[in-house]
Structures are given as C-alpha cells and as structure tokens.
Amino acid sequence: MSALTSPHVLAVEVDVGTHQTVKLFGLTWHWDTILSSVVAGIIVVGLGLYLRATARAATPSKLQLLFEMLVGWVNKQVEESMGLRVAPFVAPMAVTLFVYILLCNWIGVIPSGHPERFPPPTADINLTLTLALVVIIPMHLVSLRRRGVRGYIRHYFEPYKILFPLEVVQELSKPITLALRLFGNIFSGVIMVALLANLPAFLLWVPQGIWKLFDLFIGVIQAFIFALLTILYYAFATSTEGHEAEQSHDEESSSGSVPQAQRSPTPVPASQSR
C-alpha cells in the first residue's frame, strides 16, 4: 500500500544526538562539540580583551553599558547571598559562565547545514556535565575552607542526623541536575529543528525562523538559570551562621562572661542623680 493511501501516519526519521567524531589516544572525541566550544571560548576572550581596550568612563559604548549591567546584577546577587569578600572569584565566574553558555546556546541558531557543522555544544551532555563539575568541585573546596573540617562534616547532619543520607544524595545530585537541566532544554531545541527540517522547502523558513527566535530566548533563560544557581550553591556552601552562633555560645560559656544586655547597670552616685 502506498504512503498516500495508507491510513497510518508514517514516522519521520530524525537523526539527532549523533556527532562528528575522531579517534585519538584510544578515545572517541566529539569533534563538532569541541569546535563549537572553542569558537565560543575564543569569542568570550575576544570580547573581554575588546572591552578592556575600549572601556571609557566618560563615554561608555553600548556594549560596555550592557556588560556593566550584567556585572552589576551579578555583584548584587553575590553580595546579597554571601558577600563579595567570602569567595571573591564567584562573581567573575558567574559572569564568565553566563556569557560562555549564552554563546554556546546561540551558536545553534546560525545555520550550518544538515547535519549541523556548528551545533550548540550545550546540547552535548559531555560539555554541560563538565561545566557543572567546574562549579561543584570548587564549591566543596570553598565550603571546606570556610567551615573547617568539623563544620563541613557537621552540615551533613543538620538539622537532623537522620537526614544524613538525603543530604549526601542531594550533594551528589547537584552536578547531575545542573548539567541535565541545561542539556535537556538545549537538546530539545535541536530535536525541534531536526523535525522542522522535514517540512517542504516553501514552508520551512516560516516555522524554523520562529523557532530560531524562540531558541534565542531559551538560550538567555538557561544561561541566566545556570549562573544564578552557581551563586546560590556557593551561598549555601559558605553559610556559617549556625556554626558561628554555636561557637560564640561556647566561647561565652567557657569565659563565663555575661552579655552586655544582661549586665546590671553601674550604680549612679546620689550626688549625680539630682
């Protein structure tokens, strides 16, 4: 029975998730992902050098104003969450991750043939998992340095010791969820583009153009979420309120001092009270 007279809907064969690979040192490398990632990295470095060379306090350019708005927003989030001095590298890292992930997401908007020669590298789980580990591994090192060994171990047993297994699972799942959130959203866009590519040529440009615009918006949102979660993870990891309160209480108990608010006022002589 021909396709025209068949009552069943024929499935469209869509090739997604495959990569251009090369063999090197006994490993399989996704060459298209590596190339797109390097291009995005070069653009980030180039933008940084350009802004450094052209930055003007009196007459800033539109690009400089946009970058200053981004840096100001990140600094505000870090200051409100944990303080800029707690981990000074968090704000620059969040800005860099936002710009880099944004460019990685937007690379897929540029037409590069089918299959794409420059696919969005964030549609590859290898890159998103690497970015997540770049965030999470230093986070634990900063937490260990900030809290100390005892405080770092203690936070796994707070607020209740019975929740220790859940706390461990939560920490282990952070890089996985951070990577899968970014990968899933960008990879779904790649699937949609592959599906739209099966439309007739005279209809293709309309839905694909609309979806490309939507991809631009999704790229911004996902880069924003990744950067914001990075700040929040470090804020939680460096929080020492409970530890400092307990340490302060122990010091007061050991020294036998009485808080200022509870001390008796100094008696005033009768001659001075008149």
C-alpha positions as CSV (number, residue, x, y, z in Angstrom):
1,M,0.0,0.0,0.0
2,S,1.4,3.4,-0.9
3,A,2.1,6.2,1.6
4,L,-0.8,8.3,0.1
5,T,-3.5,5.6,0.6
6,S,-2.2,4.2,3.9
7,P,-4.4,5.1,6.8
8,H,-1.5,5.1,9.2
9,V,0.7,8.1,9.9
10,L,4.3,7.4,8.8
11,A,7.0,8.2,11.3
12,V,9.6,10.7,10.3
13,E,13.2,9.5,10.6
14,V,15.1,12.2,12.6
15,D,18.8,11.9,13.2
16,V,19.6,13.7,16.4
17,G,22.2,13.2,19.1
18,T,24.9,12.0,16.6
19,H,28.2,13.8,16.4
20,Q,31.2,14.0,14.1
21,T,33.8,12.0,15.9
22,V,37.5,11.4,15.7
23,K,39.7,8.7,17.3
24,L,42.6,10.0,19.4
25,F,44.6,8.3,22.2
26,G,42.1,5.5,22.2
27,L,39.2,7.8,22.9
28,T,36.3,9.0,20.8
29,W,36.1,12.8,20.6
30,H,33.0,14.7,19.5
31,W,34.8,17.0,17.0
32,D,31.8,19.2,16.3
33,T,31.2,19.9,20.0
34,I,34.9,20.6,20.6
35,L,35.0,23.0,17.6
36,S,31.8,24.9,18.7
37,S,33.1,25.1,22.3
38,V,36.4,26.5,21.2
39,V,34.7,29.1,19.0
40,A,32.5,30.2,21.9
41,G,35.6,30.4,24.1
42,I,37.5,32.5,21.6
43,I,34.6,34.9,21.3
44,V,34.4,35.3,25.1
45,V,38.1,36.0,25.4
46,G,37.9,38.4,22.4
47,L,35.0,40.3,24.0
48,G,36.9,40.6,27.2
49,L,40.0,42.0,25.5
50,Y,37.9,44.3,23.4
51,L,36.1,45.7,26.4
52,R,39.3,46.2,28.3
53,A,40.9,48.1,25.4
54,T,37.8,50.3,24.7
55,A,36.4,50.9,28.1
56,R,35.7,54.5,28.8
57,A,34.3,56.0,32.0
58,A,33.2,59.3,30.3
59,T,31.6,57.9,27.1
60,P,30.9,54.2,27.5
61,S,29.8,52.2,24.5
62,K,26.5,50.3,24.3
63,L,28.4,47.0,24.7
64,Q,30.2,48.4,27.8
65,L,26.9,49.5,29.3
66,L,25.4,46.1,28.7
67,F,28.4,44.4,30.3
68,E,28.4,46.7,33.3
69,M,24.7,46.0,33.8
70,L,25.5,42.3,33.8
71,V,28.4,42.6,36.2
72,G,26.3,44.9,38.5
73,W,23.5,42.4,38.6
74,V,25.9,39.5,39.4
75,N,27.7,41.5,42.1
76,K,24.4,42.4,43.7
77,Q,23.3,38.8,43.8
78,V,26.6,37.7,45.3
79,E,26.6,40.5,47.9
80,E,23.0,39.7,49.0
81,S,23.6,35.9,49.1
82,M,27.0,35.5,50.6
83,G,29.1,38.7,50.4
84,L,31.7,39.6,47.8
85,R,34.6,39.0,50.2
86,V,33.6,35.5,51.2
87,A,34.6,34.0,47.8
88,P,35.8,36.8,45.5
89,F,36.0,34.6,42.5
90,V,32.3,33.6,42.4
91,A,31.1,36.9,40.7
92,P,33.7,36.7,37.8
93,M,33.0,33.0,37.4
94,A,29.2,33.6,37.2
95,V,29.7,36.4,34.7
96,T,32.0,34.2,32.5
97,L,29.7,31.2,32.7
98,F,26.7,33.3,31.7
99,V,28.4,34.8,28.7
100,Y,30.0,31.5,27.6
101,I,26.8,29.4,28.0
102,L,24.8,32.1,26.2
103,L,27.2,32.0,23.2
104,C,27.2,28.2,23.2
105,N,23.4,28.2,23.1
106,W,23.2,30.8,20.4
107,I,25.7,29.1,18.1
108,G,23.0,26.6,17.2
109,V,20.9,29.5,15.8
110,I,23.4,30.1,13.0
111,P,22.5,27.8,10.0
112,S,25.4,25.5,9.4
113,G,24.0,22.8,7.1
114,H,22.3,19.5,7.9
115,P,23.7,17.8,9.9
116,E,24.9,20.9,11.6
117,R,28.6,21.6,11.5
118,F,28.3,24.0,14.4
119,P,25.7,22.5,16.7
120,P,25.1,24.1,20.1
121,P,27.8,22.5,22.3
122,T,25.4,22.7,25.3
123,A,23.3,20.1,23.5
124,D,26.1,17.6,24.3
125,I,25.9,16.2,27.8
126,N,29.7,16.0,28.0
127,L,30.1,19.8,28.0
128,T,27.2,20.5,30.4
129,L,28.5,17.9,32.8
130,T,32.0,19.4,32.6
131,L,30.6,22.9,33.3
132,A,28.7,21.5,36.3
133,L,31.8,19.9,37.7
134,V,33.7,23.2,37.2
135,V,31.1,24.8,39.5
136,I,30.6,22.0,42.1
137,I,34.1,20.8,42.8
138,P,35.5,24.2,43.8
139,M,32.3,24.8,45.8
140,H,33.1,21.9,48.1
141,L,36.7,23.1,48.5
142,V,35.5,26.6,49.4
143,S,33.0,25.2,51.8
144,L,35.7,23.1,53.5
145,R,38.0,26.1,53.8
146,R,35.2,28.3,55.1
147,R,33.6,26.0,57.6
148,G,36.6,23.9,58.6
149,V,36.6,20.1,58.6
150,R,34.3,19.8,61.6
151,G,31.8,22.4,60.2
152,Y,31.8,20.8,56.8
153,I,31.0,17.4,58.1
154,R,28.5,18.7,60.6
155,H,26.4,20.4,57.9
156,Y,25.5,16.9,56.5
157,F,23.8,16.1,59.8
158,E,21.8,19.3,60.1
159,P,19.1,19.9,61.1
160,Y,18.6,16.3,62.0
161,K,21.1,13.4,62.0
162,I,18.5,11.1,60.4
163,L,18.6,13.2,57.2
164,F,22.3,12.4,56.6
165,P,21.6,10.1,53.7
166,L,19.4,12.6,52.0
167,E,22.0,15.3,52.4
168,V,24.6,13.1,50.7
169,V,22.3,12.3,47.9
170,Q,21.4,16.0,47.5
171,E,25.1,17.0,47.2
172,L,25.8,14.2,44.7
173,S,22.9,15.1,42.6
174,K,23.8,18.8,42.3
175,P,26.2,18.4,39.3
176,I,23.8,15.9,37.6
177,T,20.7,18.1,37.8
178,L,22.7,21.2,36.9
179,A,24.0,19.5,33.8
180,L,20.8,17.8,32.8
181,R,18.7,21.0,33.1
182,L,20.9,22.8,30.6
183,F,21.4,19.8,28.3
184,G,17.7,18.9,28.2
185,N,16.5,22.3,27.3
186,I,19.0,22.9,24.5
187,F,18.8,19.4,23.1
188,S,15.0,19.7,22.8
189,G,15.6,22.7,20.6
190,V,17.9,20.6,18.4
191,I,15.2,18.0,18.1
192,M,12.6,20.6,17.0
193,V,15.0,21.9,14.3
194,A,15.5,18.4,13.0
195,L,11.8,17.8,12.9
196,L,11.1,21.1,11.1
197,A,13.8,20.2,8.5
198,N,11.4,17.6,7.2
199,L,8.9,20.2,6.1
200,P,8.6,21.2,2.4
201,A,11.2,23.9,1.4
202,F,8.5,26.5,0.7
203,L,7.1,26.1,4.2
204,L,10.3,25.5,6.1
205,W,11.5,29.1,6.6
206,V,8.4,30.3,8.5
207,P,8.3,27.8,11.4
208,Q,12.1,27.4,11.5
209,G,12.5,31.2,11.7
210,I,10.0,31.5,14.5
211,W,11.7,28.6,16.4
212,K,15.1,30.2,16.0
213,L,13.8,33.3,17.7
214,F,12.4,31.2,20.5
215,D,15.8,29.5,20.7
216,L,17.4,32.9,21.3
217,F,15.1,33.5,24.3
218,I,15.6,30.0,25.7
219,G,19.4,30.5,25.4
220,V,19.2,33.6,27.6
221,I,17.0,31.9,30.2
222,Q,19.2,28.8,30.5
223,A,22.4,30.9,30.8
224,F,20.7,33.0,33.5
225,I,19.5,30.0,35.5
226,F,22.9,28.3,35.4
227,A,24.7,31.5,36.6
228,L,22.1,32.1,39.3
229,L,22.2,28.5,40.6
230,T,26.0,28.8,40.7
231,I,25.7,31.8,43.0
232,L,23.1,30.1,45.2
233,Y,25.1,26.9,45.5
234,Y,28.2,28.9,46.7
235,A,26.0,30.9,49.1
236,F,24.6,27.7,50.7
237,A,28.1,26.2,50.8
238,T,29.7,29.1,52.6
239,S,26.9,29.8,55.1
240,T,28.3,29.5,58.6
241,E,25.5,31.1,60.6
242,G,24.7,28.1,62.7
243,H,28.4,27.2,63.2
244,E,29.3,30.8,64.2
245,A,26.4,31.0,66.6
246,E,27.3,27.8,68.3
247,Q,31.0,28.8,68.5
248,S,30.1,32.2,70.0
249,H,27.9,30.5,72.6
250,D,30.7,28.1,73.5
251,E,33.2,30.9,73.9
252,E,30.8,32.9,76.2
253,S,30.1,29.8,78.3
254,S,33.8,29.0,78.7
255,S,34.8,32.5,79.6
256,G,31.8,33.0,82.0
257,S,31.1,36.4,80.5
258,V,27.6,37.9,80.6
259,P,26.2,39.5,77.5
260,Q,26.1,43.3,77.6
261,A,22.3,43.4,77.5
262,Q,22.1,41.2,80.7
263,R,24.7,43.1,82.8
264,S,23.5,45.2,85.7
265,P,23.8,48.9,85.1
266,T,26.5,50.7,87.0
267,P,25.1,52.4,90.2
268,V,25.0,56.2,89.9
269,P,26.0,58.2,93.0
270,A,23.3,60.1,94.7
271,S,25.1,63.4,94.2
272,Q,25.0,62.9,90.4
273,S,21.4,61.7,90.2
274,R,20.0,65.0,91.5
